Amino acid sequence: MSPLPSEHRPSYRRKFLKDRAGITWACPWKAAKALIFPLHCACCQQACRESSTRMVLCTDCEKSLIAEQAATCRRCGFFFPVSKLSQFQLDQGDLPVTNCPGCANRKLWFDDTFALGPYQGPLREVVLRSKRAAEETLTLSLGALLGRRLHKLPELRSVDMVINTPMHWKRRLHRGIATTELLLSGILSQLNLRSASGLLRCTRSTGKQGMLSSSQRQRNVSRAFRITVPHRVRDQHLLVVDDVMTSGATLNEIARILHRAGARRISNVVLARGYCLG
């Protein structure tokens, strides 16, 4: 991939992560300091000495957050319960879209979805924590973990630009943190990709998706977003970053306007994949 233009060079958050992880040291004393005062995992708060390249997440926490060898739908990222799969399906590692309840009878505007795991257990807990202003380091570290996982996926090597789902200014003011922007910064600390964090705007305040049914979620986000510079997405493979995908209504609405603006391909990356019934 070509070098980044000046406007897309690493943000201060990216530099913070690199310095914190020991990837680039400005002075020798920082290395000595890391030996005396070891890094602490942003998830469990325990000292992690085994590696200085894990972006403030220890090995045990990383393993607990990633669903290894899980059968998923490539299109919507749905994780299938192992008890309902045949041995052939388990060996394949993914299923045809026609077998997926997350894709059935729906018009999906995006092409594929990647998630660390299903929205449950330890992953669900860190996703909820990432929404708090005091957990900025954890959110950045989760983004870096996503970036390292994305680096291994051949289908995402053609990505031209990474963007994040926008938050309405009222919700951002209330929460005090923009989770998807931090995740984007973490991802960019691992991948040499262009970004455009302000390319999408949320034009109106929407209700909380978690309190709504699948059909209500679709209506809630309908025409709630706009593209600030439409020509920038034309003929581009875009990677859209969000924290959780449940019904997929938000990401599908964003994919719809990106597709209408001429995007060539749209991929999603989220921390966790939930499932909305009804």
C-alpha positions as CSV (number, residue, x, y, z in Angstrom):
1,M,0.0,0.0,0.0
2,S,1.2,3.5,-0.8
3,P,2.4,5.9,1.9
4,L,-0.3,7.9,3.7
5,P,-0.9,11.5,2.7
6,S,-0.2,14.1,5.5
7,E,-3.9,14.4,6.4
8,H,-4.1,10.7,7.0
9,R,-0.9,10.3,9.1
10,P,-1.3,8.7,12.6
11,S,-3.3,10.7,15.1
12,Y,-2.0,11.4,18.6
13,R,-4.0,8.4,19.8
14,R,-2.1,6.2,17.3
15,K,1.2,7.6,18.5
16,F,0.2,7.1,22.1
17,L,-0.5,3.4,21.4
18,K,2.8,2.9,19.7
19,D,4.7,4.6,22.5
20,R,2.8,2.7,25.1
21,A,3.4,-0.6,23.4
22,G,7.1,0.0,22.9
23,I,7.1,-0.2,19.1
24,T,8.9,3.2,18.7
25,W,11.0,4.6,21.5
26,A,12.0,8.3,21.3
27,C,14.6,7.9,24.0
28,P,16.4,4.9,25.6
29,W,15.1,5.8,29.1
30,K,11.6,4.8,28.0
31,A,12.8,1.2,27.4
32,A,14.3,1.2,30.9
33,K,11.1,2.6,32.3
34,A,9.1,-0.2,30.7
35,L,11.3,-2.8,32.5
36,I,10.9,-1.2,35.9
37,F,7.2,-0.2,35.4
38,P,5.7,-2.9,33.1
39,L,2.7,-2.4,30.9
40,H,-0.7,-3.2,32.4
41,C,-3.4,-4.9,30.4
42,A,-6.2,-2.4,29.7
43,C,-8.7,-5.2,30.1
44,C,-7.8,-7.0,33.3
45,Q,-5.3,-4.4,34.7
46,Q,-2.6,-7.1,35.3
47,A,1.0,-6.5,34.4
48,C,1.8,-8.1,31.0
49,R,5.5,-8.8,30.5
50,E,5.3,-11.5,27.9
51,S,5.1,-9.2,24.9
52,S,5.5,-5.5,24.2
53,T,3.6,-5.6,21.0
54,R,0.1,-6.5,22.1
55,M,-1.1,-2.9,22.4
56,V,-1.9,-3.1,26.1
57,L,-3.8,-6.3,26.1
58,C,-2.4,-9.4,27.7
59,T,-2.4,-12.8,26.0
60,D,-5.1,-14.3,28.3
61,C,-7.5,-11.4,27.6
62,E,-6.9,-11.6,23.8
63,K,-7.7,-15.3,23.8
64,S,-10.9,-14.7,25.8
65,L,-12.1,-12.1,23.3
66,I,-11.6,-13.9,20.1
67,A,-13.8,-16.7,18.8
68,E,-11.4,-19.1,17.2
69,Q,-12.6,-21.7,14.6
70,A,-16.2,-20.5,14.7
71,A,-18.6,-21.0,11.9
72,T,-19.8,-17.6,10.6
73,C,-21.7,-16.1,7.8
74,R,-19.3,-14.2,5.6
75,R,-22.0,-11.7,4.6
76,C,-23.4,-10.6,8.0
77,G,-20.9,-12.1,10.4
78,F,-23.5,-14.2,12.3
79,F,-21.9,-16.8,14.6
80,F,-23.7,-20.2,14.3
81,P,-24.2,-22.3,17.5
82,V,-21.9,-25.3,17.2
83,S,-24.7,-27.7,18.3
84,K,-26.7,-26.9,15.2
85,L,-23.9,-27.5,12.7
86,S,-22.9,-30.6,10.9
87,Q,-19.2,-31.8,10.9
88,F,-19.0,-30.7,7.2
89,Q,-20.1,-27.2,8.1
90,L,-17.6,-27.0,11.0
91,D,-14.8,-28.1,8.7
92,Q,-15.8,-25.4,6.1
93,G,-15.6,-22.7,8.7
94,D,-18.4,-20.6,7.1
95,L,-21.8,-21.2,5.6
96,P,-23.6,-20.1,2.5
97,V,-25.7,-16.9,2.8
98,T,-28.9,-18.9,2.1
99,N,-28.5,-20.8,5.4
100,C,-28.0,-17.7,7.6
101,P,-30.9,-16.3,9.7
102,G,-29.2,-12.9,9.8
103,C,-29.4,-12.6,6.0
104,A,-32.7,-14.4,5.2
105,N,-35.4,-12.3,3.5
106,R,-33.4,-9.1,3.8
107,K,-31.8,-6.6,1.3
108,L,-28.3,-6.2,2.4
109,W,-26.2,-3.4,0.9
110,F,-22.8,-4.5,2.4
111,D,-20.7,-7.4,1.1
112,D,-19.0,-8.9,4.2
113,T,-18.7,-8.5,7.9
114,F,-15.9,-9.4,10.4
115,A,-16.3,-9.6,14.2
116,L,-14.0,-10.8,17.0
117,G,-16.8,-13.0,18.3
118,P,-20.5,-13.2,19.4
119,Y,-21.9,-10.6,21.8
120,Q,-21.6,-12.6,25.0
121,G,-19.3,-13.4,27.9
122,P,-16.1,-11.4,28.3
123,L,-16.4,-9.7,24.8
124,R,-19.8,-8.3,25.8
125,E,-18.4,-6.9,29.0
126,V,-15.5,-5.1,27.3
127,V,-17.9,-3.7,24.6
128,L,-20.0,-2.2,27.4
129,R,-16.9,-0.8,29.1
130,S,-15.7,0.7,25.8
131,K,-18.7,3.0,25.8
132,R,-17.3,4.8,29.0
133,A,-15.1,7.9,28.7
134,A,-12.8,6.5,31.4
135,E,-12.0,3.4,29.2
136,E,-10.3,5.2,26.3
137,T,-7.2,3.1,26.6
138,L,-9.2,-0.2,26.5
139,T,-11.1,1.0,23.4
140,L,-7.9,1.9,21.6
141,S,-6.4,-1.5,22.5
142,L,-9.5,-3.3,21.2
143,G,-9.2,-1.3,17.9
144,A,-5.6,-2.4,17.7
145,L,-6.7,-6.0,18.2
146,L,-9.2,-5.7,15.4
147,G,-6.4,-4.3,13.2
148,R,-4.2,-7.2,13.8
149,R,-7.0,-9.7,13.0
150,L,-7.9,-7.8,9.8
151,H,-4.4,-8.0,8.6
152,K,-4.8,-11.8,8.2
153,L,-7.9,-11.6,6.0
154,P,-7.2,-11.8,2.3
155,E,-10.7,-10.5,1.4
156,L,-9.9,-7.2,3.0
157,R,-6.6,-6.5,1.3
158,S,-8.3,-4.5,-1.4
159,V,-9.7,-2.0,1.1
160,D,-9.1,1.6,0.0
161,M,-10.4,3.5,3.0
162,V,-11.6,3.0,6.6
163,I,-14.5,5.0,8.0
164,N,-16.4,4.8,11.3
165,T,-20.1,4.9,12.0
166,P,-20.9,8.5,13.2
167,M,-22.6,9.5,16.5
168,H,-25.0,12.4,16.8
169,W,-23.5,15.3,18.6
170,K,-26.0,15.2,21.5
171,R,-25.2,11.5,22.3
172,R,-21.5,12.2,22.0
173,L,-21.8,15.1,24.4
174,H,-23.8,13.0,26.9
175,R,-21.4,10.0,26.7
176,G,-18.2,12.0,26.6
177,I,-16.6,9.5,24.2
178,A,-16.8,8.5,20.5
179,T,-16.2,4.8,20.7
180,T,-16.0,4.1,16.9
181,E,-13.4,6.9,16.4
182,L,-11.2,5.3,19.0
183,L,-11.6,1.9,17.4
184,L,-10.7,3.5,14.1
185,S,-7.5,5.0,15.6
186,G,-6.6,1.6,17.1
187,I,-7.1,-0.2,13.7
188,L,-5.0,2.4,11.9
189,S,-2.1,1.7,14.4
190,Q,-1.9,-1.7,12.8
191,L,-2.8,-1.2,9.1
192,N,-1.4,1.2,6.6
193,L,-4.8,2.5,5.3
194,R,-6.4,5.8,4.5
195,S,-9.1,7.0,6.8
196,A,-11.9,9.5,6.8
197,S,-13.4,9.8,10.2
198,G,-15.6,12.7,9.2
199,L,-16.9,11.3,5.9
200,L,-20.2,10.3,7.5
201,R,-22.5,12.5,9.5
202,C,-25.5,11.6,11.7
203,T,-28.1,14.2,10.8
204,R,-30.6,13.6,13.5
205,S,-30.8,12.1,17.0
206,T,-32.1,8.5,17.0
207,G,-33.5,6.4,19.7
208,K,-31.3,3.7,21.3
209,Q,-31.3,0.7,19.1
210,G,-31.0,-1.8,22.0
211,M,-34.5,-1.0,23.1
212,L,-36.1,-1.7,19.7
213,S,-37.2,-4.7,17.6
214,S,-35.6,-5.4,14.3
215,S,-38.2,-3.6,12.2
216,Q,-38.2,-0.7,14.6
217,R,-34.4,-0.4,14.3
218,Q,-34.6,-0.1,10.6
219,R,-37.2,2.7,10.8
220,N,-35.1,4.4,13.6
221,V,-32.0,4.8,11.4
222,S,-33.7,5.4,8.1
223,R,-32.2,8.5,6.4
224,A,-30.3,9.3,9.6
225,F,-26.9,9.6,7.9
226,R,-25.3,11.5,5.1
227,I,-22.0,11.5,3.2
228,T,-20.2,14.8,3.5
229,V,-18.0,14.4,0.4
230,P,-19.8,11.9,-1.9
231,H,-17.2,11.8,-4.6
232,R,-14.6,10.4,-2.2
233,V,-16.4,7.0,-2.0
234,R,-16.9,6.5,-5.7
235,D,-15.4,3.2,-6.9
236,Q,-13.8,2.6,-3.5
237,H,-13.7,-0.5,-1.3
238,L,-14.8,0.9,2.1
239,L,-14.3,-0.7,5.5
240,V,-16.9,0.6,8.0
241,V,-16.1,0.4,11.8
242,D,-18.7,-0.1,14.5
243,D,-18.6,-1.6,18.0
244,V,-21.6,-4.0,17.8
245,M,-23.7,-5.4,15.0
246,T,-27.0,-6.8,16.2
247,S,-29.8,-6.5,13.7
248,G,-27.4,-4.8,11.2
249,A,-29.9,-1.9,10.6
250,T,-27.3,0.9,11.2
251,L,-24.6,-0.6,9.1
252,N,-27.0,-1.6,6.4
253,E,-28.4,2.0,6.2
254,I,-24.8,3.3,6.0
255,A,-24.0,0.8,3.3
256,R,-27.1,1.8,1.4
257,I,-26.1,5.5,1.1
258,L,-22.4,4.5,0.3
259,H,-23.6,2.1,-2.4
260,R,-25.9,4.9,-3.9
261,A,-22.9,7.2,-3.9
262,G,-20.9,4.7,-6.0
263,A,-18.9,2.6,-3.6
264,R,-17.5,-0.5,-5.2
265,R,-17.5,-2.7,-2.2
266,I,-18.5,-2.3,1.5
267,S,-17.2,-4.4,4.3
268,N,-18.0,-4.1,8.0
269,V,-15.8,-4.7,11.0
270,V,-17.2,-4.8,14.6
271,L,-16.0,-6.0,18.0
272,A,-19.0,-8.2,18.5
273,R,-21.9,-9.7,16.6
274,G,-25.3,-10.0,18.3
275,Y,-28.6,-11.2,17.0
276,C,-31.9,-9.4,17.2
277,L,-35.1,-11.5,17.3
278,G,-38.4,-10.0,16.1
